[in-house]
Amino acid sequence: METFVQAGQEEPVQASLPQQAFWFFLHTLLGLAAWGLLMLLGYMIQPKGVPQTIILLLSVLVPLGAGFLLNQFRQDEMATLVWLIGLTWILIIALWILDMPTGPNTCFQCDATEKISRTFFSVPSPSGLIDDDGPFIGTWPAAALFGYALGARLAMRKRSS
């Protein structure tokens, strides 16, 4: 949490809640923008046969780099908390997936664990739910926010040393 010391005061004053909320959502947008640029680049060059694990790794590393660089210039504790939005997002999508009916070509007779693993990670094969876009809709954006928060935390640790 950011603190400021006003002239003539001994105790620091906390940053205002609207200011913290603004920076929190701005960092969330920046993390998603870094991931969005990665996806845009991927769609522009259209590489063939890239495994989803590589895309997941890049979805963490590119926002991690962005969070690290941005937090090098402006230290902000709110940048380290955007992983909460990623966690909330993946939980919302998981609940949506679990409420979906199954049938032929859509994870027929899958239990809850299979629905989640096959939708988010396509393991052992895609579930057929949400048009097989589970990684794009749920996994990769959440991973991007985890990566951004980690990069911001690494920048803050390096700066404080």
C-alpha positions as CSV (number, residue, x, y, z in Angstrom):
1,M,0.0,0.0,0.0
2,E,1.4,3.4,-0.9
3,T,2.1,5.9,1.9
4,F,2.8,9.5,1.8
5,V,4.2,11.8,4.5
6,Q,2.7,15.2,4.5
7,A,4.7,18.2,5.6
8,G,4.5,18.7,9.4
9,Q,3.2,15.1,10.0
10,E,5.1,12.3,11.6
11,E,2.8,9.4,10.4
12,P,2.4,8.5,6.8
13,V,-1.0,9.1,5.1
14,Q,-2.4,6.2,3.1
15,A,-3.1,6.8,-0.6
16,S,-6.8,7.3,-1.2
17,L,-9.0,4.4,-2.1
18,P,-10.1,5.8,-5.5
19,Q,-6.4,6.4,-6.4
20,Q,-5.6,2.8,-5.4
21,A,-8.5,1.5,-7.4
22,F,-7.5,3.5,-10.5
23,W,-3.9,2.2,-10.4
24,F,-5.1,-1.4,-9.7
25,F,-7.4,-1.4,-12.8
26,L,-4.8,0.5,-14.9
27,H,-2.3,-2.2,-14.1
28,T,-4.9,-4.9,-14.9
29,L,-5.4,-3.3,-18.3
30,L,-1.7,-3.0,-18.9
31,G,-1.2,-6.7,-18.1
32,L,-4.0,-7.6,-20.5
33,A,-2.8,-5.3,-23.1
34,A,0.7,-6.9,-23.1
35,W,-1.0,-10.3,-23.5
36,G,-3.3,-8.9,-26.2
37,L,-0.3,-7.7,-28.2
38,L,1.2,-11.2,-27.9
39,M,-2.0,-12.7,-29.2
40,L,-2.2,-10.1,-32.0
41,L,1.4,-10.8,-33.0
42,G,0.5,-14.5,-33.0
43,Y,-2.5,-14.0,-35.3
44,M,-0.5,-11.8,-37.6
45,I,2.4,-14.3,-38.2
46,Q,0.2,-17.4,-37.8
47,P,2.8,-19.9,-36.7
48,K,2.0,-23.5,-37.4
49,G,2.0,-26.2,-34.8
50,V,2.8,-24.1,-31.7
51,P,1.9,-26.2,-28.6
52,Q,-0.5,-24.7,-26.1
53,T,2.1,-25.0,-23.4
54,I,4.4,-22.6,-25.3
55,I,1.6,-20.2,-25.7
56,L,0.8,-20.5,-21.9
57,L,4.5,-19.9,-21.1
58,L,4.6,-16.8,-23.4
59,S,1.3,-15.6,-21.8
60,V,3.1,-15.5,-18.5
61,L,6.5,-14.3,-19.6
62,V,5.5,-11.4,-21.9
63,P,3.3,-9.7,-19.2
64,L,5.9,-10.6,-16.6
65,G,8.4,-8.5,-18.6
66,A,5.9,-5.7,-19.0
67,G,5.1,-5.6,-15.3
68,F,8.8,-5.7,-14.5
69,L,9.6,-2.8,-16.9
70,L,6.7,-0.7,-15.9
71,N,7.2,-1.1,-12.2
72,Q,10.9,-0.2,-12.6
73,F,9.8,3.3,-13.6
74,R,6.9,3.7,-11.2
75,Q,6.9,1.6,-8.0
76,D,3.3,0.7,-7.2
77,E,2.1,-1.9,-4.8
78,M,-1.2,-2.2,-6.7
79,A,0.6,-3.7,-9.6
80,T,1.5,-6.7,-7.5
81,L,-2.1,-7.4,-6.7
82,V,-3.6,-7.9,-10.2
83,W,-3.2,-11.6,-9.9
84,L,-6.4,-11.4,-7.9
85,I,-8.3,-10.4,-11.0
86,G,-6.8,-13.3,-12.9
87,L,-7.8,-15.7,-10.1
88,T,-11.4,-14.3,-10.0
89,W,-11.6,-14.5,-13.8
90,I,-10.5,-18.1,-14.0
91,L,-12.9,-19.0,-11.2
92,I,-15.8,-17.3,-13.0
93,I,-15.1,-19.1,-16.2
94,A,-14.7,-22.4,-14.3
95,L,-18.1,-22.0,-12.8
96,W,-19.6,-21.2,-16.2
97,I,-17.9,-24.4,-17.6
98,L,-19.2,-26.5,-14.8
99,D,-22.8,-25.3,-15.4
100,M,-22.6,-26.3,-19.1
101,P,-24.4,-29.4,-20.3
102,T,-22.4,-32.2,-21.9
103,G,-23.4,-34.2,-24.9
104,P,-21.9,-35.7,-28.1
105,N,-18.9,-33.6,-29.2
106,T,-19.0,-31.6,-25.9
107,C,-17.2,-33.6,-23.3
108,F,-19.8,-36.4,-23.2
109,Q,-20.1,-38.0,-19.8
110,C,-17.2,-35.9,-18.3
111,D,-17.0,-35.3,-14.6
112,A,-16.1,-31.9,-13.2
113,T,-12.4,-32.4,-13.2
114,E,-12.4,-33.5,-16.8
115,K,-14.5,-30.6,-17.9
116,I,-12.1,-28.1,-16.3
117,S,-8.9,-29.8,-17.5
118,R,-10.1,-30.5,-21.0
119,T,-11.5,-27.0,-21.4
120,F,-8.7,-24.9,-19.9
121,F,-5.7,-27.1,-20.9
122,S,-7.1,-29.4,-23.7
123,V,-5.7,-32.4,-21.8
124,P,-5.9,-35.1,-23.1
125,S,-8.1,-33.5,-25.8
126,P,-10.3,-30.4,-26.1
127,S,-13.7,-30.7,-24.4
128,G,-15.7,-29.1,-27.1
129,L,-17.2,-26.7,-24.6
130,I,-17.1,-22.9,-25.5
131,D,-16.0,-23.9,-29.0
132,D,-12.6,-25.2,-27.7
133,D,-11.6,-21.6,-26.8
134,G,-11.1,-22.4,-23.1
135,P,-7.4,-21.5,-23.1
136,F,-8.0,-18.3,-25.0
137,I,-10.9,-17.2,-22.8
138,G,-9.9,-18.5,-19.4
139,T,-6.4,-19.8,-19.0
140,W,-4.1,-17.4,-21.0
141,P,-5.6,-14.1,-19.7
142,A,-5.5,-15.3,-16.1
143,A,-1.9,-16.5,-16.6
144,A,-1.0,-13.0,-18.1
145,L,-2.3,-11.3,-14.9
146,F,-0.3,-13.7,-12.7
147,G,2.8,-13.0,-14.8
148,Y,2.3,-9.2,-14.7
149,A,1.9,-9.3,-10.9
150,L,5.0,-11.5,-10.6
151,G,7.0,-9.1,-12.8
152,A,5.9,-6.1,-10.7
153,R,6.9,-7.9,-7.5
154,L,10.3,-8.8,-8.9
155,A,10.9,-5.1,-9.8
156,M,9.9,-3.9,-6.4
157,R,12.2,-6.5,-4.7
158,K,15.1,-5.4,-6.9
159,R,14.5,-1.8,-6.3
160,S,14.3,-2.2,-2.5
161,S,17.6,-4.1,-2.3
